[in-house]
């Protein structure tokens, strides 16, 4: 059984920063891609950023230059450093992992609210 557990969400003022973490646990051979997605009320879930095991990254245009994704392969953990946050970044953020031989898994989500 594989679990992804996110942490680090919360309430922050516009222009502020937050760091999200997501740790994968269970019987894991290797994780090819880890990523963050988000879903705002009334909208579809959208990609925020992904990172491969080799460190190649991909970002949504809306977060480029403000968010940074990173990972610790030894700890099966992915991070999302979010700077210069805007109200439109408000959403539930979900961690995703593509695990060798097992497929894709999602975390339970963590709420990020950007408001003054």
N, C-alpha and C positions, 0 to 999 in steps of 0.2 A: 504494500500500500504506500503510495506516494502522497505526500502533503506539501503544499506551498503555503507558507505563513508570512503574511505581509505585516509591516509595522511602519510607523513614522508619519502617518497622516495627522491632520488636525486643522485648526483654524489659524490663518495667517493674514496679515494685512497686505494690501497690494504693494508690490516691490520687495516683499519678504522672501524668505527661503525656507525650504523643507527638504529633508532627505528621507526617501523611502527605502526600505530594505525588504527583501523577500528571500527566505531560506527554504530550500527544498530538502525534505527528509524522507527516509524510507530506503527501499532497495533500488539504488540508482547506479546504473552502469556508467553512463556519461550523459551530459546534457549538451545537445548541439546548439540550440538557440534559446536564449532567455530574453524576455521582453516585458514591457509595460504597455498596457492599454488603458483607456479611460472611457467612462460613460457618464455623460451629463443627463440630467432629467429631461425626458422627452426626446433624447437623441440616441443614435446608434453607437455601439461601442466602436472606438477608433484606436488605431495604432498610435502610440506615443514614441516609442523607441525600442529597438532590438539590438542584441549583441551576440555574436557567435562565440564559440569556445576559443577561437583564435583572436578575438578582440575586435573584429570588424563591426562597425556600428551603422545604424540607420535611424534617422529621425524624421518625424513629421515636420513639415515646413513651419507649422505654427509654434514649434518649440525649439527650433534650431537656434543655437547661440545662447539659449537660456537654460536648457536642461542638459545634463550629462549622465549617460548610462555607463555603468562599469560592473564588473563581476569578479568574484573570487572563486575560481574553479575548485580549489581545494575544499572550500566550505559550501559549495553548491549554492552560492548566494549572489543575488543581483541587487544593485543599488540604482537609485535614480536621484541625482542631485538636481533640485529645482530652484532656480534663482529668478529674480525679477518676476515674481508671480503676478498674474493678472486675474481679475475676476472671472474671465472666461476660461481659466484653468480649473475652475471649480468642477469637481466630478468625483465619482468613485473610481479609484485607480486599481487595476487588476494586474497581477503578475501572471506571466505565462511561461511555461517551459516545455520544450520539445525534448523528450527523454528517449535515448536510444533503446530500441526494442519494446518500448512501452507506449509511446505516443505523446499527445499533448495534454497538459494539465494546467488548471487555473487555480489561483488563490481565491480567497473569499472576498477580497476587496477591502480597500481602506479609503475612507472619505477624506478628501482634501477640499477645504473651503477657503476661498480668498475673498475677504470682505473687510471693509473698514467699520 
